[in-house]
Amino acid sequence: MSLQTGEIDYTPPPSARRGLRLLSYNIQAGIDTRHYREYVTKGWKHLLPSRERLRNLNLIAEMLHGYDLVGLQEVDSGSLRSGFVDMTEYLAHRSGYPHWYRQVNRNMGLLAQHSNGFLSRLRPTRVSNHRLPPGKGRGAMLLEFGDGPEALTICSMHLALSRRVRRLQLEYVHEIIGDRKHLVVMGDLNAGCDSREVRAFIKRSGLTEPACDKATFPSWRPVRRIDHILVSEAIEVTRTHVVDYALSDHLPICVELVAPEGVRSAA
C-alpha cells in the first residue's frame, strides 16, 4: 500500500471557510454502467483501455467542480486499463483541486492499480493511510484539517463485500479515529446503516447518519444505501442529497456542513 500526494498553490474562497460541501463517489474505475447486463458486456473494460473511459472521467470532473472535499473509491492509479492515467491526479487537475491524495490498496502491476483517492480545496494538516484487515486490498485514508479540538478529521474508505470482514474493518477504523470531536466517515461501506456491523460502528463512534436514507446503488435504479457520509454530533449539517449523475454503477452522495472553527481559522 502506498500514499502519493500532489499540491499546487491555492487560496480557498471565502465560502469554503464557512461551509463545506463533501462528496463521496465510487467511480468504478471510470466505467459507465447503466444496466446489470453491462457487468458482462462491459466487463472487458476492467482489464483493457477504452476511449470512452477518458470521456467519462471528463464528465465526472465537470460534476466535481462544485465540491470542497471529495472521497473517491474504485480509482485506478495508472495501469493498462486506464491508459496509464492516474485517475485521482487527472480528476484533480481537470476539476481544479489543489490537493490530491491517492492510496494504492491492490497493486496488480500493469494490469490494475486499485486505489482510493481524495481531492481537497483545503490543505490538510496531516494525511495518513491505513491498510484495513485482513490486508487484502482495502484501505482507509485519514485526513486532518486544522489543529486542536476544533479540527476536522475525515476518514475516507471502501469496505469489503463480506459482512464478517466489514465488522473487523469497522472495529479497526473505530480504533484509528479515536474520540475526535469533529469527525466525518465517508465512503462505500457495501452495507446499509441498518446492518448490524454499521449500526454497531455508529453507536460506538458517536456518529450520526444524516444521509443514510439515500439510495445510491445501482445508479440506474437506486435501491441500496451503501454509500455513506457519517458525521459526529458536534458538526452542524445543513443539507444532504444524492447527486443524480449516473456515470458509474454508484451515484455520488453529498453532505453540506458548517466548517468547524479549527478549519476556518486554518484556512
C-alpha positions, 0 to 999 in steps of 0.5 A, a space after each residue: 500500500 502506498 500514499 502519493 500526494 500532489 499540491 499546487 498553490 491555492 487560496 480557498 474562497 471565502 465560502 469554503 471557510 464557512 461551509 463545506 460541501 463533501 462528496 463521496 463517489 465510487 467511480 468504478 474505475 471510470 466505467 459507465 454502467 447503466 444496466 446489470 447486463 453491462 457487468 458482462 458486456 462491459 466487463 472487458 473494460 476492467 482489464 483493457 483501455 477504452 476511449 470512452 473511459 477518458 470521456 467519462 472521467 471528463 464528465 465526472 470532473 465537470 460534476 466535481 467542480 462544485 465540491 470542497 472535499 471529495 472521497 473517491 473509491 474504485 480509482 485506478 492509479 495508472 495501469 493498462 486499463 486506464 491508459 496509464 492515467 492516474 485517475 485521482 491526479 487527472 480528476 484533480 487537475 481537470 476539476 481544479 483541486 489543489 490537493 490530491 491524495 491517492 492510496 494504492 490498496 491492490 497493486 496488480 502491476 500493469 494490469 490494475 492499480 486499485 486505489 482510493 483517492 481524495 481531492 481537497 480545496 483545503 490543505 490538510 494538516 496531516 494525511 495518513 493511510 491505513 491498510 484495513 484487515 485482513 490486508 487484502 486490498 482495502 484501505 482507509 485514508 485519514 485526513 486532518 484539517 486544522 489543529 486542536 479540538 476544533 479540527 476536522 478529521 475525515 476518514 475516507 474508505 471502501 469496505 469489503 463485500 463480506 459482512 464478517 470482514 466489514 465488522 473487523 474493518 469497522 472495529 479497526 477504523 473505530 480504533 484509528 479515529 479515536 474520540 475526535 470531536 469533529 469527525 466525518 466517515 465517508 465512503 462505500 461501506 457495501 452495507 446499509 446503516 441498518 446492518 448490524 456491523 454499521 449500526 454497531 460502528 455508529 453507536 460506538 463512534 458517536 456518529 450520526 447518519 444524516 444521509 443514510 436514507 439515500 439510495 445510491 446503488 445501482 445508479 440506474 435504479 437506486 435501491 441500496 444505501 451503501 454509500 455513506 457520509 457519517 458525521 459526529 454530533 458536534 458538526 452542524 449539517 445543513 443539507 444532504 442529497 444524492 447527486 443524480 449523475 449516473 456515470 458509474 454503477 454508484 451515484 455520488 452522495 453529498 453532505 453540506 456542513 458548517 466548517 468547524 472553527 479549527 478549519 476556518 481559522 486554518 484556512 
